[in-house]
Amino acid sequence: MEDDDYKKYYETDEANLDSKSDSRVILFLIVVAVIAFTYWTAVQ
């Protein structure tokens, strides 16, 4: 029973880390897109 609880907690913790990593990647892409758009607008 304890092993199942530990495994369940570990999977949940790993999933939480994955979602944090995904949101950081998405945020980074949005920032890069905004900077690129601002640069493109300034060059025009």
MILUM-220857 format. One record per residue: residue in one letter; x, y, z of N, C-alpha, C in turn. Coordinates in pm, 1 decimal, decimal comma. Example, Ala and Ser with C-alpha at 12.3 -4.5 7.8 and 13.67 -1.06 7.14 Angstrom:
BEGIN
A:1319,0:-569,0:780,0:1230,0:-450,0:780,0:1320,0:-330,0:780,0
S:1285,0:-225,0:708,0:1367,0:-106,0:714,0:1290,0:3,0:787,0
END
This chain:
BEGIN
M:84,4:-120,3:0,0:0,0:0,0:0,0:88,1:125,6:0,0
E:192,7:123,3:80,0:279,9:240,6:86,0:350,6:264,3:-47,0
D:390,0:154,9:-113,8:456,3:168,8:-243,2:363,5:234,8:-345,8
D:236,7:196,2:-344,3:140,6:257,1:-436,8:124,7:405,9:-408,8
D:116,7:440,8:-281,2:103,3:582,5:-245,4:226,0:661,0:-290,9
Y:343,2:603,6:-269,7:466,4:671,5:-311,0:471,7:686,1:-463,0
K:435,9:578,1:-533,1:437,0:582,9:-679,3:338,7:688,0:-731,2
K:220,6:691,5:-671,3:119,6:789,9:-711,9:171,9:932,0:-689,1
Y:234,1:955,4:-573,4:288,8:1088,1:-543,0:399,5:1124,5:-642,1
Y:485,8:1028,4:-670,8:597,7:1055,3:-761,9:546,1:1091,1:-900,8
E:447,3:1015,3:-950,2:393,0:1044,7:-1082,8:329,1:1183,4:-1085,7
T:257,8:1217,2:-978,8:195,0:1349,0:-972,3:300,9:1459,0:-969,7
D:405,9:1438,6:-889,8:514,1:1537,4:-879,9:582,3:1554,1:-1015,3
E:607,2:1442,5:-1084,6:671,2:1448,6:-1215,8:580,6:1522,4:-1314,7
A:452,2:1496,8:-1308,7:357,8:1564,8:-1397,5:356,7:1715,1:-1368,9
N:363,0:1751,9:-1242,0:367,7:1894,0:-1206,5:493,2:1958,9:-1262,9
L:607,3:1892,7:-1252,1:731,4:1947,7:-1307,5:720,6:1961,4:-1458,4
D:660,6:1864,0:-1524,9:645,0:1870,6:-1669,8:558,0:1990,0:-1709,1
S:449,1:2013,1:-1637,5:360,5:2123,3:-1673,8:427,7:2257,6:-1646,5
K:508,2:2266,9:-1540,2:583,3:2391,1:-1515,6:682,0:2415,4:-1627,8
S:749,9:2310,7:-1671,2:846,7:2322,6:-1780,5:776,0:2364,8:-1909,2
D:660,6:2304,0:-1937,9:584,5:2339,2:-2057,8:542,9:2485,8:-2055,6
S:495,3:2533,8:-1940,1:451,7:2673,1:-1934,5:569,4:2768,2:-1948,3
R:687,2:2729,6:-1899,9:805,1:2815,2:-1920,3:841,7:2822,6:-2067,3
V:834,0:2710,3:-2137,6:864,9:2708,8:-2280,8:766,1:2795,6:-2357,4
I:637,6:2783,1:-2324,6:534,7:2862,9:-2392,5:556,5:3011,5:-2365,1
L:584,6:3045,7:-2239,8:610,4:3186,3:-2204,9:730,7:3238,3:-2282,1
F:837,4:3158,7:-2290,0:957,2:3198,6:-2365,0:923,9:3223,0:-2511,9
L:844,6:3134,0:-2572,0:807,5:3150,3:-2712,6:724,6:3276,7:-2733,8
I:634,4:3306,0:-2640,7:552,6:3427,1:-2651,7:641,2:3550,7:-2643,7
V:735,4:3551,7:-2550,4:826,9:3666,3:-2536,2:908,8:3684,9:-2663,7
V:960,9:3576,0:-2718,4:1038,7:3584,5:-2843,0:951,5:3636,3:-2956,9
A:828,0:3590,3:-2965,0:737,7:3636,0:-3071,0:709,2:3785,2:-3058,0
V:686,8:3832,6:-2936,8:659,5:3975,1:-2915,5:781,7:4058,8:-2953,2
I:899,7:4013,8:-2913,1:1022,4:4087,1:-2947,7:1041,6:4089,0:-3099,6
A:1021,3:3974,7:-3164,9:1037,0:3968,5:-3310,4:935,6:4059,1:-3379,7
F:812,3:4059,4:-3332,8:708,9:4144,7:-3393,1:742,1:4292,2:-3373,3
T:788,4:4326,4:-3253,3:825,9:4466,4:-3225,2:941,3:4509,2:-3315,6
Y:1040,7:4423,9:-3330,8:1154,0:4454,5:-3418,0:1107,9:4470,9:-3563,6
W:1022,6:4375,7:-3609,9:973,2:4380,6:-3747,0:893,5:4508,6:-3771,5
T:812,9:4549,6:-3672,8:734,4:4671,9:-3685,4:825,8:4794,7:-3690,4
A:930,4:4795,0:-3609,4:1022,4:4908,7:-3604,9:1100,9:4921,7:-3735,2
V:1131,8:4810,4:-3799,9:1210,1:4812,6:-3924,4:1124,5:4863,0:-4040,7
Q:996,8:4838,1:-4038,3:908,4:4878,1:-4148,3:902,2:5028,2:-4163,7
END
